[in-house]
Amino acid sequence: MVKGDRNTSFFHAKVAQRRRTNTISGIQNSQGEWKMDDSEVANEFVHYFQNLFLSEGIANVNEVVGSIDSNITDSMNAALTKSFSNMEIKQALFDIDPSKASGADGMTAGFYQHYWEVVGEDVVEAVQQFF
């Protein structure tokens, strides 16, 4: 406050003007009706963005997919779809920095690395079940 702008009525007026400009008081829905209630406005935004990313379906999927040349050979496909070995799963886990961000369970890779002798079999089983 010592070296910054003084707290004058001019700056308060600017803030109040910006709030009025940035306030959404109503929104027109897809049927052309105006919604003014805060909860209705919020619901319209949610509805709009949920519908924005919905698929309406594809008519001739097989025709489209059939026109794409296959670049994956049978041997490549077999290598890509084979099961992971216990050692590959362990190696992948130990390649992760132990202090990186935790997973959905709240545990970092360091926890699993440190207690591998205790949790290793369960981790391998969970990964194999996932795939």
HELIX and SHEET records of a PDB file:
HELIX    1   1 SER A    9  ASN A   22  1                                  14    
HELIX    2   2 ASP A   38  LEU A   52  1                                  15    
HELIX    3   3 VAL A   61  GLY A   66  1                                   6    
HELIX    4   4 ASP A   74  THR A   81  1                                   8    
HELIX    5   5 ASN A   86  PHE A   94  1                                   9    
HELIX    6   6 ALA A  109  HIS A  114  1                                   6    
HELIX    7   7 TRP A  116  PHE A  130  1                                  15    
SHEET    1   A 2 ILE A  27  GLN A  28  0                                        
SHEET    2   A 2 TRP A  34  LYS A  35 -1                                        
END                                                                             
